[in-house]
Amino acid sequence: MKGSQENNKEYIRSTCRLCYNGCGILVEMKNGEPFRVKGDPSHPVSRGILCKKGLASLEYLNSPYRLSRPLMRVGSKKNPQWKEIQWDSALELIAERFADTKKRYGAESIQVIKGGAKGISDVLLKKFADALETPNYTSMASICFVPGEMASRFTYGYYAVPDFDHPPRCIIVWGCNPESSAISIYNDINKAAKKGAKLIVIDPLKSRLAQKADLWLKPRPGTDLPLALAIAHVIIREKLYDRNFVDRWTTGFEQLEKHVRAYTPEKAANITWVDRDKIIEAARLYATNKPGCIQWGNGLETNLNSFQTCRAIAMLRAISGNLAVPGGELRWAQPPTENVFPNPFHHAQANTGDENHERLIYERHQKSLSRNDNLAPFARYVTPPRVVKSVIRKDPYPIRSAFIQGSNILCSYPNSRETFEALKMLEFVVVTDMFMTPTAMMADVVLPAASYLEFDSIEAPCHLPIVSAQQKVASVGESWSDLKILNELAKKLNFKDFWRDERAFLDWVLAPSGLNFEEFKDKGFLEGTKTYMHYEKYGFDTPSGKVELFPAIFQKWGVDPLPVYKELPETPFSDPALSAQYPFIAVSRKSPYFKHSRDRQIPPLRKMHPEPVVIINAAEAQKLGIKDGDIVFVETRRGKIRQKAKLSGDIDKRLIAIDYGWYFPEKKGHQLMGWAASNINILTSNDPPFNKEMGSTNLRGFLCRVSKA
C-alpha cells in the first residue's frame, strides 16, 4: 500500500534496505517528512520485527556525516582535499577517464567492485560492467552466500529454505548468529523452540541461541567440514538415514558411505576440539527428530573448505530425508519477476542456455584476472586478493582504474596494508557511498549515494523469494540512488540497453508480473509459495533428476566429487612452529549494531558498541596480566592492532574473538580515519591456499598472539 492511516497518523509502507533481509517497515510521516520508522506487522519476512539498525533509519537519513554532493579530490591521496562539483561534471569526468583507460589499456584494465549485497543495484552494476566490456567484476561472492548457494544447487538443484512455520522438530543453527544478522529468522527459531523443537547450535562463540540450545558444539574455527562428515558417518553407520528417500531419490550414496568411514567421531574430535560423544549426540538428535532443518551462515564460507563444507551439510539434509517436507528444507516457487529475480548470485551463475551469450562470457573470462586461478566454471568473478595482487604485481596485467559501489575495501579486504598500497597505485578511482570512508578518502571522485528512504526500488531478501516495494519518502542534498548513478553514467558512456530513468527500469523488472511500479506500490509485495514434495512430480533440478551426492560433472571440472577436508594454513596442526610464537587462534565477530564496516557514524548504534572489543578467555588473560577493559595488542605476522579486552569464561582458552570492520569516522583528518588501528584485516592474509572451487580466503582460524598495550 502507498500509505495508511492509524490513530490519525499517516504511514507509508516500505522496505528497509540497511542489510540484505528486506524487512517491512512503516514510515510515520509528520508535516510531509518522515518522523519515525517501525516494523510492518503485515510483511511476510519480518512480521513487524525490526532490528536496532532498522529502528535507527532516520539517523542514517539525517546524519551530519552524510555525503550530499559529488566530490573531486584536489589534494594527494596522502593528504586528500575535496572540491564539490556538479553531477553532470562528475559523470562527464568519469566517462572521459574510463573511455581513455579503455582506449589505452583495454577494457580489462578497469575493475568494477561490488560491496555488501545491495539487491537490485547489484544487478544493474553487473550490467554496467558488461557494457564496459570488462571481465573483471569483483564481489564478496567467494566468502558470502554463494558457496552455500552453489553447493545446494549442485546437490539438489535449489537453495533450501527452512520451514520454521510448520514447525520443525529439530533445528541446527550452524556458523551463524541470526540475532545479529537476521532478526526475523532469530524470532522464527525462538518460536519453533517454544513449540518443542530441539535446538543444536554449532558455533565457537556464545550467543543467546547457544545459551538456550539443547546441545551446543564449539568447533575450532574452520573445521566445520570434518564435523559435518563425522555426523554423516554416525547417521550412516547407525542406519539413521531415510532409506526410502536415499534409495529412490539419490545417486552416489555408496561412494558417500565409503568416503565418510574415515571421518569417525574420534578423528573429528581431534581435529575440531568437539567431544566425540557430543558429535554422536548431535547426529542422533538431528536424525531421529524429523522433520529437521539447518540454518547455516557466513561462518562456514570464509576458509579454503567453504564450498565443500556447504556440500557436506547439503548432503546431511538429503540423507536425513528432510528435503521438501513440512518443517524441513523447502523449495519456494518464485514470484513473477524473472527479469532480475531469482538471481541473487548473478556473478556466479551456471550456464544460461544462450549459446551466443555463453560464448561472449567465455571469451571475456579468458581475459579476466582470474583466468589462471583454475576456479570452478561457475565462479565467474574475480576474487579480492587477485585484484590487489594484479595492481601491485601487474600479474597477469595491471588494473588501472576502479569503480567501487558501496564497498570500504580498505577495511573489508584481507591484508589491508596491501589493499592500501593497491589503492595508492591505481590511476583513477570512483567510489559511491553514503558516507566518507577510508576507501573513499583515497578516491579521485566520490559520489553521494542515497539512503533507502530517498528512492523507489524493488527489494528482496537473499534467502526468501519475496519482493517488496521500497518507497521514496525524503531527500537529502543531491544524493542519488545507485540505480540512477549507474543508469546516468551509462548514458554518458553511450551504452545501449539501459533505461530512460529509474522508474522505467523498475517497470521492466516487474513486467512479468503484469504490474508497473505504481501498481506494485499499492500491492506492497509479491510472495513466492512453499512447495512440498515437488520432486515426486518433477524430480530434482539436477542432471540425474535426483539428489547428487557424487556429481559426475565435478570430476570433469577437477572438483572433488566428495568433500575432502584440508587443514587451514597457520594453525597448530599445519604450522606447529608458528603456533609456538602465536599461541591463540583468531575468529572474527560482527556486532548486531553494525553491518560490516558501516554504521559507526550512527550515534544510537555507536553508543551500544562504542569501541572495538576482543574476547579473551579469563584464565588465559590472567596469565598475560590482562584485565577486563585493558587495551591490548593483537598481532600476526602481517601486523598488529589495538582493541579493548573483554574477559569471558565461555570462550575456549585457545581462541580469541576479534571485532570486525573497525575504523573511526569521528577522526576525519587522522590517517584515513584510523583505518589501521583496530582493523582485523591488518591481521588477515590474502595469500594462498584459497578454496580451489571458488577462491574463498582464509579469514578465520589463523594464529595470533595477544599482549597488553
Buried (B, 14 or more C-beta within 10 A) or exposed (E): BEBEEEEEEBBBBBBBBBBBBBBBBBBBBEEEEBEBBBBBEBBBBBBBBBBBBBBBBBBBBBBEBBBEBBBBBEEEBEEBEBEEBEBEEBBBBBBEBBBBBBEEBBBBBBBBBBBBBBBBBBBBBBBBBBBBBBBBBBBBBBBBBBBBBBBBBBBBBBBBBBBBEBBBBBBBBBBBBBBBBBBBBBBBBBEBBEEEBBBBBBBBBBBBBBEBBBBBBBBBBBBBBBBBBBBBBBBBBEEBBBEEBBEEBBBBBEEBBEBBEEBBBEBBBEBBBBEBEBBBBBBBBBBBBBBBBBBBBBBBBBBBBBBBBBBBBBBBBBBBBBBBBBBBBBBBEBBBBEBBBBBBBBBBBEEEEEEEEEEEBEEBBEBBBBBEBEBBBBBBBBBBBBBBBBBBEEEBEBBBBBBBBBBBBBBBBBBBBBBBEBBEBBBBBBBBBBBBBBBBBBBBBBBBBBBBBBBBBBBBBBBBBBBBBBBBBBEBEBBBBBBBBBBBBBBBBEBEEBBEEBBEBBBBBBBBBEBBBEEBBEEBBBBBEBBEEBBEEEBBEBEBBBBBBBBEBBEEBEBBBBBBBBBBBBBBEBBEEBBEEBBBBBBBBBBBBBBBBBBBBBEEBBEBBEBBBBBBBBEBBEEBEBEEEBBBBBBBEBBBBBBBBBBBEEBBBBBBBBBBBBBBBEEEEEEBBBBBBBBBBBBBBBBBBBBBBBBBBBBBBBBBBBEEB
